Amino acid sequence: MVFTHKYFNMAKSINKIDFYKHLRIYLTWCVLFFVINKVTSPNVNWFIYPIMGWGISVFIQAIMVFFPVGDEKVKATSHLPSGKEKKEDFLDLKPLQQKNWKEEDIV
């Protein structure tokens, strides 16, 4: 299946936007985990574990977005319409036909 250059670039930019959203949420929660840890139990540093676990997924997503390999280039188009709509002119509309309805047809 061949994708046009326009749609491939659009999918890449959508994937980058999604990554930066994920990174922003991750960094916000890192700060929150740290604050909650220091307020509730300052002697035990448990905040490292959720940060590391979530950080692995952020790292994997960064690799998939910025260094796509093989089939990942095709998966980058997952945000695009499916089927024949991936062509440049994806709206194949038929002309609207005017019907002359009578009152008794409606009731």
Stockholm file with secondary structure:
# STOCKHOLM 1.0

chainA/1-107         MVFTHKYFNMAKSINKIDFYKHLRIYLTWCVLFFVINKVTSPNVNWFIYPIMGWGISVFIQAIMVFFPVGDEKVKATSHLPSGKEKKEDFLDLKPLQQKNWKEEDIV
#=GR chainA/1-107 SS CCCCHHHHHHHHHHHHHHHHHHHHHHHHHHHHHHHHHHHHCTTCCCTHHHHHHHHHHHHHHHHHHHSCCTTHHHHTTTTSCCGGGGSSSCCCCCCCCCCCCCHHHHC
#=GC SS_cons         CCCCHHHHHHHHHHHHHHHHHHHHHHHHHHHHHHHHHHHHCTTCCCTHHHHHHHHHHHHHHHHHHHSCCTTHHHHTTTTSCCGGGGSSSCCCCCCCCCCCCCHHHHC
//
